[in-house]
Amino acid sequence: MSPIPVPLLPTLLFLAVIVVVTPLVMWWGRVSLAQAGWVWPGRRGILVGFGWGLLLAVVALAWLRALLHTGNYLPLPPPTPPRLTDWLLLTILIPLVEEPLFRGTIFGGLQRTWQPFWAFLLSAFLYVTAHPGEPWLAFLFIASLGYAAALRLGHSLLAPMLAHSLTAAALLLGRLYPSFVLALPAVAFALVAGAAIVMITAGASQPSAREP
């Protein structure tokens, strides 16, 4: 999770590099638009994306809850409230730019020839490597696996984009209202996680644009 406030210029430069690199990697790896998830999501992609977003949001808030007892990472709440630009960057622009590269092009390309296990691990490792200054690298790795699963099950880039956006929003809200996170009963986490799994399962059973 990025520090608050998000450093605007370095973040925009990082995203600009990704925008330039993504089509080059697609060309070099001969990854087609369909293999990278550039297809209409339909009901399948939307349900899977929301489902993985809710599931990862539960994991994110549980992670925050554990850290509240140690206080050894980012300040909770942040020193200053998130600005509008922080919300726009973390929940909209970053998911829209990062997912086509790390999940669409890299994971989508790897899973053509690699076993899914290794495609998941390598794409997550590359995602974490691209964020060396971020705290909570272990959570980033877990989230990357979830985003990749959203693409694999949702058959569309919109699925990991939605999952990424919801996860970032949950982390922002959790950091803003740590007392609320601490007050949440364990059953609430379990109920939301269960609903998310049902949503993912229902979405994965829907036809997609890749199917006749």
ChimeraX commands (.cxc) that place a marker at each C-alpha (Angstrom):
marker #1 position 0.00,0.00,0.00 radius 0.5
marker #1 position 1.40,3.35,-1.03 radius 0.5
marker #1 position 2.18,6.04,1.54 radius 0.5
marker #1 position -0.39,8.77,2.01 radius 0.5
marker #1 position -0.27,11.26,0.39 radius 0.5
marker #1 position 0.80,9.41,-2.74 radius 0.5
marker #1 position 3.86,11.08,-4.35 radius 0.5
marker #1 position 2.19,12.38,-7.48 radius 0.5
marker #1 position 5.04,12.97,-9.95 radius 0.5
marker #1 position 6.98,9.72,-9.31 radius 0.5
marker #1 position 3.74,7.72,-9.49 radius 0.5
marker #1 position 2.68,9.32,-12.77 radius 0.5
marker #1 position 6.16,8.73,-14.23 radius 0.5
marker #1 position 6.02,5.08,-13.14 radius 0.5
marker #1 position 2.61,4.66,-14.77 radius 0.5
marker #1 position 3.80,6.40,-17.95 radius 0.5
marker #1 position 6.67,3.91,-18.21 radius 0.5
marker #1 position 4.19,1.04,-17.85 radius 0.5
marker #1 position 1.98,2.48,-20.60 radius 0.5
marker #1 position 4.98,2.54,-22.96 radius 0.5
marker #1 position 6.35,-0.84,-21.90 radius 0.5
marker #1 position 3.09,-2.82,-22.07 radius 0.5
marker #1 position 2.64,-2.87,-25.89 radius 0.5
marker #1 position 6.37,-3.52,-26.34 radius 0.5
marker #1 position 6.21,-6.57,-24.07 radius 0.5
marker #1 position 3.07,-7.75,-25.86 radius 0.5
marker #1 position 4.85,-7.46,-29.21 radius 0.5
marker #1 position 8.05,-9.12,-27.94 radius 0.5
marker #1 position 6.15,-11.97,-26.30 radius 0.5
marker #1 position 3.68,-12.29,-29.18 radius 0.5
marker #1 position 0.80,-11.97,-26.73 radius 0.5
marker #1 position -2.48,-11.37,-28.52 radius 0.5
marker #1 position -5.14,-8.98,-27.27 radius 0.5
marker #1 position -7.40,-11.90,-26.38 radius 0.5
marker #1 position -4.62,-13.69,-24.47 radius 0.5
marker #1 position -3.98,-10.47,-22.54 radius 0.5
marker #1 position -7.64,-10.24,-21.55 radius 0.5
marker #1 position -8.69,-7.45,-23.90 radius 0.5
marker #1 position -12.16,-8.93,-24.37 radius 0.5
marker #1 position -15.63,-7.88,-23.28 radius 0.5
marker #1 position -16.06,-9.15,-19.70 radius 0.5
marker #1 position -19.73,-10.00,-19.76 radius 0.5
marker #1 position -21.39,-11.13,-16.55 radius 0.5
marker #1 position -18.57,-13.59,-15.91 radius 0.5
marker #1 position -15.79,-11.00,-15.75 radius 0.5
marker #1 position -17.81,-8.59,-13.63 radius 0.5
marker #1 position -18.88,-11.19,-11.05 radius 0.5
marker #1 position -15.41,-12.71,-10.80 radius 0.5
marker #1 position -13.81,-9.28,-10.49 radius 0.5
marker #1 position -16.15,-8.13,-7.74 radius 0.5
marker #1 position -15.82,-11.47,-5.99 radius 0.5
marker #1 position -12.03,-11.40,-5.93 radius 0.5
marker #1 position -12.13,-7.74,-4.93 radius 0.5
marker #1 position -14.31,-8.53,-1.91 radius 0.5
marker #1 position -12.19,-11.53,-0.96 radius 0.5
marker #1 position -8.94,-9.56,-1.16 radius 0.5
marker #1 position -10.56,-6.67,0.72 radius 0.5
marker #1 position -11.27,-9.08,3.57 radius 0.5
marker #1 position -7.64,-10.23,3.49 radius 0.5
marker #1 position -6.45,-6.61,3.43 radius 0.5
marker #1 position -8.57,-5.60,6.43 radius 0.5
marker #1 position -7.55,-8.71,8.35 radius 0.5
marker #1 position -3.93,-7.79,7.60 radius 0.5
marker #1 position -4.51,-4.26,8.88 radius 0.5
marker #1 position -6.22,-5.61,11.96 radius 0.5
marker #1 position -3.16,-7.71,12.78 radius 0.5
marker #1 position -0.83,-4.75,12.21 radius 0.5
marker #1 position -2.88,-2.53,14.51 radius 0.5
marker #1 position -1.62,-4.66,17.38 radius 0.5
marker #1 position 2.02,-4.02,16.44 radius 0.5
marker #1 position 2.02,-0.58,14.81 radius 0.5
marker #1 position 5.25,-1.34,13.00 radius 0.5
marker #1 position 4.28,-0.34,9.45 radius 0.5
marker #1 position 2.44,2.64,8.03 radius 0.5
marker #1 position 0.78,5.10,10.41 radius 0.5
marker #1 position -2.81,4.18,11.08 radius 0.5
marker #1 position -4.58,6.45,10.35 radius 0.5
marker #1 position -2.24,8.20,7.87 radius 0.5
marker #1 position -0.66,11.51,8.94 radius 0.5
marker #1 position -2.94,13.39,6.55 radius 0.5
marker #1 position -6.28,12.27,5.09 radius 0.5
marker #1 position -6.10,10.95,1.51 radius 0.5
marker #1 position -6.57,13.63,-1.10 radius 0.5
marker #1 position -8.89,13.25,-4.07 radius 0.5
marker #1 position -5.83,12.54,-6.21 radius 0.5
marker #1 position -4.86,9.69,-3.85 radius 0.5
marker #1 position -8.27,8.07,-4.29 radius 0.5
marker #1 position -8.19,8.53,-8.06 radius 0.5
marker #1 position -4.66,7.14,-8.39 radius 0.5
marker #1 position -5.00,4.16,-6.08 radius 0.5
marker #1 position -8.51,3.01,-6.98 radius 0.5
marker #1 position -8.79,3.95,-10.67 radius 0.5
marker #1 position -5.64,4.98,-12.54 radius 0.5
marker #1 position -3.17,2.46,-11.05 radius 0.5
marker #1 position -5.48,-0.56,-11.60 radius 0.5
marker #1 position -6.23,0.60,-15.16 radius 0.5
marker #1 position -2.51,0.90,-16.01 radius 0.5
marker #1 position -0.89,-1.90,-14.00 radius 0.5
marker #1 position -3.28,-4.73,-14.78 radius 0.5
marker #1 position -2.76,-4.75,-18.58 radius 0.5
marker #1 position 0.98,-5.27,-18.00 radius 0.5
marker #1 position 1.30,-7.49,-14.95 radius 0.5
marker #1 position -1.83,-9.63,-15.35 radius 0.5
marker #1 position -2.80,-9.24,-19.00 radius 0.5
marker #1 position 0.57,-9.27,-20.76 radius 0.5
marker #1 position 2.89,-11.02,-18.28 radius 0.5
marker #1 position 0.55,-13.53,-16.63 radius 0.5
marker #1 position -1.54,-13.93,-19.78 radius 0.5
marker #1 position 1.60,-14.61,-21.79 radius 0.5
marker #1 position 3.17,-16.96,-19.25 radius 0.5
marker #1 position 0.12,-19.16,-18.89 radius 0.5
marker #1 position 0.23,-19.99,-22.60 radius 0.5
marker #1 position 3.32,-22.17,-22.17 radius 0.5
marker #1 position 3.97,-22.48,-18.42 radius 0.5
marker #1 position 2.12,-24.51,-15.85 radius 0.5
marker #1 position -0.41,-22.24,-14.06 radius 0.5
marker #1 position 1.44,-22.63,-10.73 radius 0.5
marker #1 position 4.64,-21.15,-12.17 radius 0.5
marker #1 position 2.79,-18.49,-14.16 radius 0.5
marker #1 position 1.11,-17.32,-10.95 radius 0.5
marker #1 position 4.35,-17.28,-8.96 radius 0.5
marker #1 position 6.54,-15.60,-11.55 radius 0.5
marker #1 position 4.02,-12.88,-12.42 radius 0.5
marker #1 position 3.51,-12.15,-8.70 radius 0.5
marker #1 position 7.29,-12.03,-8.15 radius 0.5
marker #1 position 7.71,-9.57,-11.02 radius 0.5
marker #1 position 4.87,-7.44,-9.64 radius 0.5
marker #1 position 6.50,-7.23,-6.22 radius 0.5
marker #1 position 9.90,-6.55,-7.79 radius 0.5
marker #1 position 8.42,-3.56,-9.62 radius 0.5
marker #1 position 7.34,-2.07,-6.25 radius 0.5
marker #1 position 10.59,-2.18,-4.22 radius 0.5
marker #1 position 9.75,0.85,-2.11 radius 0.5
marker #1 position 6.36,-0.45,-1.00 radius 0.5
marker #1 position 5.72,-1.73,2.50 radius 0.5
marker #1 position 3.72,-4.91,3.00 radius 0.5
marker #1 position 5.42,-6.75,0.12 radius 0.5
marker #1 position 3.99,-10.04,1.36 radius 0.5
marker #1 position 0.47,-8.66,0.97 radius 0.5
marker #1 position 1.32,-7.32,-2.49 radius 0.5
marker #1 position 2.41,-10.82,-3.46 radius 0.5
marker #1 position -0.85,-12.33,-2.16 radius 0.5
marker #1 position -2.91,-9.63,-3.89 radius 0.5
marker #1 position -1.06,-10.24,-7.16 radius 0.5
marker #1 position -1.98,-13.93,-7.00 radius 0.5
marker #1 position -5.62,-12.93,-6.48 radius 0.5
marker #1 position -5.58,-10.49,-9.40 radius 0.5
marker #1 position -4.08,-13.18,-11.64 radius 0.5
marker #1 position -6.77,-15.63,-10.52 radius 0.5
marker #1 position -9.39,-13.01,-11.37 radius 0.5
marker #1 position -8.02,-12.80,-14.92 radius 0.5
marker #1 position -7.81,-16.58,-15.31 radius 0.5
marker #1 position -11.36,-17.14,-14.09 radius 0.5
marker #1 position -12.93,-13.95,-15.44 radius 0.5
marker #1 position -11.40,-14.18,-18.93 radius 0.5
marker #1 position -11.19,-10.39,-19.12 radius 0.5
marker #1 position -8.88,-7.64,-17.88 radius 0.5
marker #1 position -11.85,-5.96,-16.25 radius 0.5
marker #1 position -11.88,-8.69,-13.58 radius 0.5
marker #1 position -8.41,-7.95,-12.11 radius 0.5
marker #1 position -8.99,-4.23,-12.58 radius 0.5
marker #1 position -12.13,-4.44,-10.42 radius 0.5
marker #1 position -10.38,-6.64,-7.87 radius 0.5
marker #1 position -7.41,-4.26,-7.66 radius 0.5
marker #1 position -9.67,-1.22,-7.29 radius 0.5
marker #1 position -11.78,-2.73,-4.51 radius 0.5
marker #1 position -8.70,-3.94,-2.63 radius 0.5
marker #1 position -7.11,-0.48,-2.76 radius 0.5
marker #1 position -10.36,1.15,-1.60 radius 0.5
marker #1 position -10.59,-1.26,1.34 radius 0.5
marker #1 position -7.02,-0.48,2.40 radius 0.5
marker #1 position -7.63,3.26,2.18 radius 0.5
marker #1 position -10.82,3.04,4.24 radius 0.5
marker #1 position -9.21,0.68,6.73 radius 0.5
marker #1 position -6.31,3.04,7.29 radius 0.5
marker #1 position -8.67,5.99,7.69 radius 0.5
marker #1 position -10.89,4.22,10.23 radius 0.5
marker #1 position -8.69,1.76,12.17 radius 0.5
marker #1 position -11.08,1.70,15.14 radius 0.5
marker #1 position -13.83,0.42,12.83 radius 0.5
marker #1 position -11.52,-2.35,11.57 radius 0.5
marker #1 position -10.77,-3.39,15.15 radius 0.5
marker #1 position -14.47,-3.38,16.02 radius 0.5
marker #1 position -15.46,-5.70,13.17 radius 0.5
marker #1 position -16.37,-9.15,14.51 radius 0.5
marker #1 position -14.71,-12.19,12.99 radius 0.5
marker #1 position -18.09,-13.39,11.74 radius 0.5
marker #1 position -18.33,-10.30,9.51 radius 0.5
marker #1 position -15.06,-11.21,7.82 radius 0.5
marker #1 position -16.26,-14.77,7.36 radius 0.5
marker #1 position -19.63,-13.73,5.92 radius 0.5
marker #1 position -18.10,-11.33,3.38 radius 0.5
marker #1 position -15.47,-13.89,2.40 radius 0.5
marker #1 position -18.19,-16.50,1.94 radius 0.5
marker #1 position -20.27,-14.15,-0.20 radius 0.5
marker #1 position -17.18,-13.37,-2.27 radius 0.5
marker #1 position -16.50,-17.06,-2.89 radius 0.5
marker #1 position -20.12,-17.59,-3.95 radius 0.5
marker #1 position -19.82,-14.63,-6.34 radius 0.5
marker #1 position -16.57,-15.96,-7.83 radius 0.5
marker #1 position -18.07,-19.44,-8.27 radius 0.5
marker #1 position -21.23,-18.04,-9.86 radius 0.5
marker #1 position -19.21,-15.85,-12.18 radius 0.5
marker #1 position -16.87,-18.64,-13.25 radius 0.5
marker #1 position -19.90,-20.72,-14.28 radius 0.5
marker #1 position -21.07,-18.03,-16.72 radius 0.5
marker #1 position -20.12,-18.13,-20.42 radius 0.5
marker #1 position -17.48,-15.67,-21.54 radius 0.5
marker #1 position -16.49,-13.94,-24.74 radius 0.5
marker #1 position -13.88,-16.66,-25.29 radius 0.5
marker #1 position -16.53,-19.34,-25.45 radius 0.5
marker #1 position -18.88,-20.03,-28.38 radius 0.5
marker link #1:1,2 radius 0.2
marker link #1:2,3 radius 0.2
marker link #1:3,4 radius 0.2
marker link #1:4,5 radius 0.2
marker link #1:5,6 radius 0.2
marker link #1:6,7 radius 0.2
marker link #1:7,8 radius 0.2
marker link #1:8,9 radius 0.2
marker link #1:9,10 radius 0.2
marker link #1:10,11 radius 0.2
marker link #1:11,12 radius 0.2
marker link #1:12,13 radius 0.2
marker link #1:13,14 radius 0.2
marker link #1:14,15 radius 0.2
marker link #1:15,16 radius 0.2
marker link #1:16,17 radius 0.2
marker link #1:17,18 radius 0.2
marker link #1:18,19 radius 0.2
marker link #1:19,20 radius 0.2
marker link #1:20,21 radius 0.2
marker link #1:21,22 radius 0.2
marker link #1:22,23 radius 0.2
marker link #1:23,24 radius 0.2
marker link #1:24,25 radius 0.2
marker link #1:25,26 radius 0.2
marker link #1:26,27 radius 0.2
marker link #1:27,28 radius 0.2
marker link #1:28,29 radius 0.2
marker link #1:29,30 radius 0.2
marker link #1:30,31 radius 0.2
marker link #1:31,32 radius 0.2
marker link #1:32,33 radius 0.2
marker link #1:33,34 radius 0.2
marker link #1:34,35 radius 0.2
marker link #1:35,36 radius 0.2
marker link #1:36,37 radius 0.2
marker link #1:37,38 radius 0.2
marker link #1:38,39 radius 0.2
marker link #1:39,40 radius 0.2
marker link #1:40,41 radius 0.2
marker link #1:41,42 radius 0.2
marker link #1:42,43 radius 0.2
marker link #1:43,44 radius 0.2
marker link #1:44,45 radius 0.2
marker link #1:45,46 radius 0.2
marker link #1:46,47 radius 0.2
marker link #1:47,48 radius 0.2
marker link #1:48,49 radius 0.2
marker link #1:49,50 radius 0.2
marker link #1:50,51 radius 0.2
marker link #1:51,52 radius 0.2
marker link #1:52,53 radius 0.2
marker link #1:53,54 radius 0.2
marker link #1:54,55 radius 0.2
marker link #1:55,56 radius 0.2
marker link #1:56,57 radius 0.2
marker link #1:57,58 radius 0.2
marker link #1:58,59 radius 0.2
marker link #1:59,60 radius 0.2
marker link #1:60,61 radius 0.2
marker link #1:61,62 radius 0.2
marker link #1:62,63 radius 0.2
marker link #1:63,64 radius 0.2
marker link #1:64,65 radius 0.2
marker link #1:65,66 radius 0.2
marker link #1:66,67 radius 0.2
marker link #1:67,68 radius 0.2
marker link #1:68,69 radius 0.2
marker link #1:69,70 radius 0.2
marker link #1:70,71 radius 0.2
marker link #1:71,72 radius 0.2
marker link #1:72,73 radius 0.2
marker link #1:73,74 radius 0.2
marker link #1:74,75 radius 0.2
marker link #1:75,76 radius 0.2
marker link #1:76,77 radius 0.2
marker link #1:77,78 radius 0.2
marker link #1:78,79 radius 0.2
marker link #1:79,80 radius 0.2
marker link #1:80,81 radius 0.2
marker link #1:81,82 radius 0.2
marker link #1:82,83 radius 0.2
marker link #1:83,84 radius 0.2
marker link #1:84,85 radius 0.2
marker link #1:85,86 radius 0.2
marker link #1:86,87 radius 0.2
marker link #1:87,88 radius 0.2
marker link #1:88,89 radius 0.2
marker link #1:89,90 radius 0.2
marker link #1:90,91 radius 0.2
marker link #1:91,92 radius 0.2
marker link #1:92,93 radius 0.2
marker link #1:93,94 radius 0.2
marker link #1:94,95 radius 0.2
marker link #1:95,96 radius 0.2
marker link #1:96,97 radius 0.2
marker link #1:97,98 radius 0.2
marker link #1:98,99 radius 0.2
marker link #1:99,100 radius 0.2
marker link #1:100,101 radius 0.2
marker link #1:101,102 radius 0.2
marker link #1:102,103 radius 0.2
marker link #1:103,104 radius 0.2
marker link #1:104,105 radius 0.2
marker link #1:105,106 radius 0.2
marker link #1:106,107 radius 0.2
marker link #1:107,108 radius 0.2
marker link #1:108,109 radius 0.2
marker link #1:109,110 radius 0.2
marker link #1:110,111 radius 0.2
marker link #1:111,112 radius 0.2
marker link #1:112,113 radius 0.2
marker link #1:113,114 radius 0.2
marker link #1:114,115 radius 0.2
marker link #1:115,116 radius 0.2
marker link #1:116,117 radius 0.2
marker link #1:117,118 radius 0.2
marker link #1:118,119 radius 0.2
marker link #1:119,120 radius 0.2
marker link #1:120,121 radius 0.2
marker link #1:121,122 radius 0.2
marker link #1:122,123 radius 0.2
marker link #1:123,124 radius 0.2
marker link #1:124,125 radius 0.2
marker link #1:125,126 radius 0.2
marker link #1:126,127 radius 0.2
marker link #1:127,128 radius 0.2
marker link #1:128,129 radius 0.2
marker link #1:129,130 radius 0.2
marker link #1:130,131 radius 0.2
marker link #1:131,132 radius 0.2
marker link #1:132,133 radius 0.2
marker link #1:133,134 radius 0.2
marker link #1:134,135 radius 0.2
marker link #1:135,136 radius 0.2
marker link #1:136,137 radius 0.2
marker link #1:137,138 radius 0.2
marker link #1:138,139 radius 0.2
marker link #1:139,140 radius 0.2
marker link #1:140,141 radius 0.2
marker link #1:141,142 radius 0.2
marker link #1:142,143 radius 0.2
marker link #1:143,144 radius 0.2
marker link #1:144,145 radius 0.2
marker link #1:145,146 radius 0.2
marker link #1:146,147 radius 0.2
marker link #1:147,148 radius 0.2
marker link #1:148,149 radius 0.2
marker link #1:149,150 radius 0.2
marker link #1:150,151 radius 0.2
marker link #1:151,152 radius 0.2
marker link #1:152,153 radius 0.2
marker link #1:153,154 radius 0.2
marker link #1:154,155 radius 0.2
marker link #1:155,156 radius 0.2
marker link #1:156,157 radius 0.2
marker link #1:157,158 radius 0.2
marker link #1:158,159 radius 0.2
marker link #1:159,160 radius 0.2
marker link #1:160,161 radius 0.2
marker link #1:161,162 radius 0.2
marker link #1:162,163 radius 0.2
marker link #1:163,164 radius 0.2
marker link #1:164,165 radius 0.2
marker link #1:165,166 radius 0.2
marker link #1:166,167 radius 0.2
marker link #1:167,168 radius 0.2
marker link #1:168,169 radius 0.2
marker link #1:169,170 radius 0.2
marker link #1:170,171 radius 0.2
marker link #1:171,172 radius 0.2
marker link #1:172,173 radius 0.2
marker link #1:173,174 radius 0.2
marker link #1:174,175 radius 0.2
marker link #1:175,176 radius 0.2
marker link #1:176,177 radius 0.2
marker link #1:177,178 radius 0.2
marker link #1:178,179 radius 0.2
marker link #1:179,180 radius 0.2
marker link #1:180,181 radius 0.2
marker link #1:181,182 radius 0.2
marker link #1:182,183 radius 0.2
marker link #1:183,184 radius 0.2
marker link #1:184,185 radius 0.2
marker link #1:185,186 radius 0.2
marker link #1:186,187 radius 0.2
marker link #1:187,188 radius 0.2
marker link #1:188,189 radius 0.2
marker link #1:189,190 radius 0.2
marker link #1:190,191 radius 0.2
marker link #1:191,192 radius 0.2
marker link #1:192,193 radius 0.2
marker link #1:193,194 radius 0.2
marker link #1:194,195 radius 0.2
marker link #1:195,196 radius 0.2
marker link #1:196,197 radius 0.2
marker link #1:197,198 radius 0.2
marker link #1:198,199 radius 0.2
marker link #1:199,200 radius 0.2
marker link #1:200,201 radius 0.2
marker link #1:201,202 radius 0.2
marker link #1:202,203 radius 0.2
marker link #1:203,204 radius 0.2
marker link #1:204,205 radius 0.2
marker link #1:205,206 radius 0.2
marker link #1:206,207 radius 0.2
marker link #1:207,208 radius 0.2
marker link #1:208,209 radius 0.2
marker link #1:209,210 radius 0.2
marker link #1:210,211 radius 0.2
marker link #1:211,212 radius 0.2
view
